[in-house]
Amino acid sequence: MPRSPKKARRLVADGRAYLWTVRHGHRVLPDGGCRKTLTLWPEPSGSGGALRFVFDEGPGRYVAGFTTGSGEVGENGVGALNLHEPGTVRFLLDAARARAGDPAQRRETRLDGWDFLKEAVAVRG
């Protein structure tokens, strides 16, 4: 039986455990549009802040919808990622920690996921 996309999954990175989920949402009007959010938080709960990668749909950028896979985000001319793949999540976590430090050391960090897409596609292919 396939794993529920709403159930938190577990990822261990450098000896620290994280839980993660991928959610689909919609921005409020006037611009509207779809949004994918990948959220990671350290285990045990309360031991650090959430790390959120937000992918907002926009010109040349898409998030999973009717015609694409449920965790897919992509940009024309760059490529796409599946946010349900543990390797993709691990890459994003490592890249965010390198740029912004360990999310376990603060309350919450919200990042524009598109800032990581080109590098992630190049590595994850």
Contacts in CASP RR format, 6 or more apart in sequence:
PFRMAT RR
TARGET T0000
AUTHOR 0000-0000-0000
METHOD contacts of the structure
MODEL  1
MPRSPKKARRLVADGRAYLWTVRHGHRVLPDGGCRKTLTLWPEPSGSGGA
LRFVFDEGPGRYVAGFTTGSGEVGENGVGALNLHEPGTVRFLLDAARARA
GDPAQRRETRLDGWDFLKEAVAVRG
3 9 0 8 1.000
5 22 0 8 1.000
5 70 0 8 1.000
5 71 0 8 1.000
5 84 0 8 1.000
6 21 0 8 1.000
6 23 0 8 1.000
7 21 0 8 1.000
8 19 0 8 1.000
8 20 0 8 1.000
8 21 0 8 1.000
9 19 0 8 1.000
9 20 0 8 1.000
9 21 0 8 1.000
9 86 0 8 1.000
10 17 0 8 1.000
10 18 0 8 1.000
10 19 0 8 1.000
10 20 0 8 1.000
10 43 0 8 1.000
11 17 0 8 1.000
11 18 0 8 1.000
11 19 0 8 1.000
11 20 0 8 1.000
11 40 0 8 1.000
11 86 0 8 1.000
11 89 0 8 1.000
11 90 0 8 1.000
11 93 0 8 1.000
12 18 0 8 1.000
13 90 0 8 1.000
13 93 0 8 1.000
13 94 0 8 1.000
16 42 0 8 1.000
16 43 0 8 1.000
16 104 0 8 1.000
17 42 0 8 1.000
17 43 0 8 1.000
18 40 0 8 1.000
18 41 0 8 1.000
18 42 0 8 1.000
18 43 0 8 1.000
18 93 0 8 1.000
19 40 0 8 1.000
19 41 0 8 1.000
19 43 0 8 1.000
20 38 0 8 1.000
20 39 0 8 1.000
20 40 0 8 1.000
20 41 0 8 1.000
20 89 0 8 1.000
21 38 0 8 1.000
21 39 0 8 1.000
22 36 0 8 1.000
22 37 0 8 1.000
22 38 0 8 1.000
22 39 0 8 1.000
22 70 0 8 1.000
22 71 0 8 1.000
22 83 0 8 1.000
22 84 0 8 1.000
23 36 0 8 1.000
23 37 0 8 1.000
23 39 0 8 1.000
24 34 0 8 1.000
24 35 0 8 1.000
24 36 0 8 1.000
24 63 0 8 1.000
24 64 0 8 1.000
24 65 0 8 1.000
24 70 0 8 1.000
25 34 0 8 1.000
25 35 0 8 1.000
25 36 0 8 1.000
25 37 0 8 1.000
26 32 0 8 1.000
26 33 0 8 1.000
26 34 0 8 1.000
26 35 0 8 1.000
27 33 0 8 1.000
27 34 0 8 1.000
27 35 0 8 1.000
27 56 0 8 1.000
33 56 0 8 1.000
33 57 0 8 1.000
33 58 0 8 1.000
34 56 0 8 1.000
34 57 0 8 1.000
34 63 0 8 1.000
34 65 0 8 1.000
35 54 0 8 1.000
35 55 0 8 1.000
35 56 0 8 1.000
35 57 0 8 1.000
35 63 0 8 1.000
36 54 0 8 1.000
36 55 0 8 1.000
36 63 0 8 1.000
36 64 0 8 1.000
36 71 0 8 1.000
36 73 0 8 1.000
36 83 0 8 1.000
37 52 0 8 1.000
37 53 0 8 1.000
37 54 0 8 1.000
37 55 0 8 1.000
38 52 0 8 1.000
38 53 0 8 1.000
38 55 0 8 1.000
38 83 0 8 1.000
38 89 0 8 1.000
38 92 0 8 1.000
38 113 0 8 1.000
39 50 0 8 1.000
39 51 0 8 1.000
39 52 0 8 1.000
39 53 0 8 1.000
40 50 0 8 1.000
40 51 0 8 1.000
40 89 0 8 1.000
40 93 0 8 1.000
40 103 0 8 1.000
41 48 0 8 1.000
41 49 0 8 1.000
41 50 0 8 1.000
41 51 0 8 1.000
41 103 0 8 1.000
42 48 0 8 1.000
42 49 0 8 1.000
42 103 0 8 1.000
42 104 0 8 1.000
47 104 0 8 1.000
48 103 0 8 1.000
48 104 0 8 1.000
48 105 0 8 1.000
48 106 0 8 1.000
48 107 0 8 1.000
49 103 0 8 1.000
49 104 0 8 1.000
49 106 0 8 1.000
49 107 0 8 1.000
49 108 0 8 1.000
49 109 0 8 1.000
50 103 0 8 1.000
50 108 0 8 1.000
50 109 0 8 1.000
51 93 0 8 1.000
51 96 0 8 1.000
51 103 0 8 1.000
51 108 0 8 1.000
51 109 0 8 1.000
51 111 0 8 1.000
52 108 0 8 1.000
52 109 0 8 1.000
52 110 0 8 1.000
52 111 0 8 1.000
53 83 0 8 1.000
53 92 0 8 1.000
53 96 0 8 1.000
53 111 0 8 1.000
53 112 0 8 1.000
53 113 0 8 1.000
53 116 0 8 1.000
54 110 0 8 1.000
54 111 0 8 1.000
54 112 0 8 1.000
54 113 0 8 1.000
55 61 0 8 1.000
55 63 0 8 1.000
55 73 0 8 1.000
55 74 0 8 1.000
55 83 0 8 1.000
55 113 0 8 1.000
55 114 0 8 1.000
56 63 0 8 1.000
56 114 0 8 1.000
57 63 0 8 1.000
60 75 0 8 1.000
60 76 0 8 1.000
61 73 0 8 1.000
61 74 0 8 1.000
61 75 0 8 1.000
61 76 0 8 1.000
61 114 0 8 1.000
62 68 0 8 1.000
62 72 0 8 1.000
62 73 0 8 1.000
62 74 0 8 1.000
62 75 0 8 1.000
63 71 0 8 1.000
63 72 0 8 1.000
63 73 0 8 1.000
63 74 0 8 1.000
64 70 0 8 1.000
64 71 0 8 1.000
64 72 0 8 1.000
64 73 0 8 1.000
69 82 0 8 1.000
70 84 0 8 1.000
71 82 0 8 1.000
71 83 0 8 1.000
71 84 0 8 1.000
72 80 0 8 1.000
72 81 0 8 1.000
72 82 0 8 1.000
72 83 0 8 1.000
73 80 0 8 1.000
73 81 0 8 1.000
73 83 0 8 1.000
73 113 0 8 1.000
73 117 0 8 1.000
74 80 0 8 1.000
74 81 0 8 1.000
74 117 0 8 1.000
75 114 0 8 1.000
75 117 0 8 1.000
75 118 0 8 1.000
78 117 0 8 1.000
78 118 0 8 1.000
78 121 0 8 1.000
79 117 0 8 1.000
79 121 0 8 1.000
80 121 0 8 1.000
81 88 0 8 1.000
81 117 0 8 1.000
81 120 0 8 1.000
81 121 0 8 1.000
81 124 0 8 1.000
82 88 0 8 1.000
83 89 0 8 1.000
85 124 0 8 1.000
87 124 0 8 1.000
88 120 0 8 1.000
88 124 0 8 1.000
91 120 0 8 1.000
91 123 0 8 1.000
91 124 0 8 1.000
92 113 0 8 1.000
92 116 0 8 1.000
92 120 0 8 1.000
95 116 0 8 1.000
95 119 0 8 1.000
95 120 0 8 1.000
96 103 0 8 1.000
96 109 0 8 1.000
96 111 0 8 1.000
96 116 0 8 1.000
97 103 0 8 1.000
100 109 0 8 1.000
100 111 0 8 1.000
103 109 0 8 1.000
END
